[in-house]
Amino acid sequence: MLGFDRITFDPNILGGKACVRGMRISVSLIVNLIANGLGTAEILAEYPNLEEQDIAQSLQYAAWTSDDVFFPEAETA
């Protein structure tokens, strides 16, 4: 999947949400922590099983999934 080798999906882990390396640490949790002001060092201290590359790839994955294109419905006459 586009080089996201640290991002995994398993229906038995967090209901299939995008997670880091099969752990119960979701991409959305990492993005939320960053959005609320935590830095990489703080996240790594709080979640010692994570690696710096996990955080970087989580942010890259989140950016990739948010690159949506919106096509408004055409008005019907």
C-alpha positions in Angstrom: 0.0 0.0 0.0 2.0 2.9 -1.3 5.0 2.2 1.0 3.1 2.4 4.3 4.8 -0.7 5.8 4.2 0.4 9.4 0.5 1.0 9.0 -1.7 -2.1 9.4 -5.3 -3.0 9.4 -6.8 -5.9 11.3 -10.6 -6.3 12.0 -9.6 -7.8 15.3 -7.6 -4.8 16.4 -9.5 -1.6 17.1 -12.2 -2.7 14.7 -9.9 -2.5 11.7 -8.8 1.1 12.2 -5.4 2.1 10.7 -2.9 1.1 13.4 0.9 1.1 13.9 2.5 -2.2 13.3 -0.5 -4.2 14.6 -0.4 -2.6 18.0 -3.5 -1.0 19.6 -2.1 2.4 18.7 -4.1 4.0 16.0 -3.0 6.5 13.4 -5.8 8.8 14.6 -4.5 8.7 18.2 -1.1 9.8 17.0 -2.5 12.6 14.8 -4.7 13.7 17.7 -1.7 13.9 20.0 0.3 15.9 17.5 -2.7 18.2 16.9 -3.0 18.8 20.6 0.6 20.0 20.9 2.6 16.9 21.9 6.0 16.5 20.2 7.6 13.3 19.0 9.7 12.9 22.1 6.7 13.3 24.4 4.7 10.7 22.4 7.6 8.3 22.5 8.0 8.7 26.2 4.2 8.0 26.7 4.2 5.1 24.3 7.6 3.3 24.6 6.8 0.6 22.0 6.5 3.3 19.3 9.5 4.4 17.2 10.1 7.8 15.6 9.4 6.3 12.1 6.0 5.1 13.3 5.0 8.7 14.1 6.3 10.0 10.8 4.6 7.3 8.8 1.3 7.9 10.7 1.4 11.5 9.7 2.3 10.7 6.1 -0.6 8.2 6.0 -3.0 10.7 7.5 -1.9 13.3 4.9 -2.3 10.8 2.1 -5.9 9.9 3.2 -6.9 13.5 3.6 -5.9 14.4 0.1 -9.5 14.1 -1.0 -11.1 15.7 -4.0 -14.6 17.0 -3.6 -16.9 16.8 -6.6 -20.1 18.7 -5.8 -23.2 17.2 -7.4 -24.3 19.0 -10.5 -27.6 20.8 -10.2 -30.4 19.2 -12.0 -32.8 21.3 -14.0 
